[in-house]
Amino acid sequence: LLQQPLRTPARILEMRSRSGSITPAYSTDRALLLSNYPGSRAVSASEAKDAIARFAIYDDPTFKRRVQITTEEEWSTFLDGCRDKSEPGNYNLELLLKKCYSSTFS
């Protein structure tokens, strides 16, 4: 569970330039995830939505265009498949972060 408010380390500002535009870096978002959820990264649906909304990938125009998650039903569909195996009532944030990037860049 979230121990403290999510904070944005200076490294989150490190983005790589790609064709003149700024794209989020998976390693930066993963570092943010690990720093804010040490040990336990299985969270409820509402915590998962809150966490993902704070990552750089969430603000990426390609992600926004490819992943429609504005309604509860869309969020539920997007979160599907990211359940934590050890805690089936919760979601695995690492799987969810990977899904965000694969949905955006594949």
N, C-alpha and C positions, 0 to 999 in steps of 0.2 A: 504494500500500500504506500501511497505517497506520504513520505515522512515530512517533507517541507515543500514550500512552493517551488515550482520549476524555476530554475535560474538559467540564464543564458551566459555561458562562459565566453570569454573573448574569442575562443576558437570557433564558436558558432558563426561568427562574422566572417570566418575564412571560407570563401566560396571560390570555386574555380571558374575561370572565364572560359566560355565555349562559344566560338563564333561571335564574339562581341557581346554576348549576353551572359548573365550570371546564372549559374545553375547550382542547386544545392549539392552538397557532398554527403554521401551516405556515411562516411566515417565521422563526419562532424555531428550529424544527427544521432548516430549510434553513441558517440561519446557523451552527448547530452542525455541520452536515455540512461546510460550506465551511471552517470553522475547523479541523476535524480531518482533512480530506482535501484539502489545497490542491493544485491542479493535477490530480492523478490521483484520480478517484473510481470507477475500475473495480477491483473487488475480487473475491476468491474467494467462494464460497457461505458458508463459515464466517465470513469477515469481514463479509459482508453481514448475516448473521443477528445477529452481535454488534453491529454499528452500529445496525441498526433497533431492537434491543432497548433501546438507550439513549435513543431519542428519546421525547419526551413522548407522541406519538401511540400508541406501543406500549402504554402504560399506560391509555389511554382505554377506558372500559367499552364504548362503542359499537364501537370497533375490535375489542376482544376478543370481543364477541358476534358480529360479522359475519365476522371472519376467524379461522378455526380453523387455527392453525399450531403444533401441539404435536409432531407426528411428523415424521420426516425426509421422508416422502412429501408431507405437507402443506406443508412448507417448500419442497420442490422444485416443487410445483405453484404456490405463491404466487410464487416467484422467477421462474418461467417468464414469458417476455416482457420481462424486464428485463435481458437480456444486452447487454453493451456491443458496439456495432457494430464498433468498432476492435479490440476484444479479445474475441472470441466466447466464450472460456473463462471470462470474468469477468462480473460484474454491475455495471450502472450504478446507483450509489446514488441519483442524482437521480431516475431513472425509478422506482426502488423506493420512494422517499419519496413521490413523486406517487401511486403505486399505493396506498400505505397510506392517504393522505388521500382519494383517490377511492373506495376501498373502504369507508371509514368514513362519508363524508358525501354520497354520491350514491345 
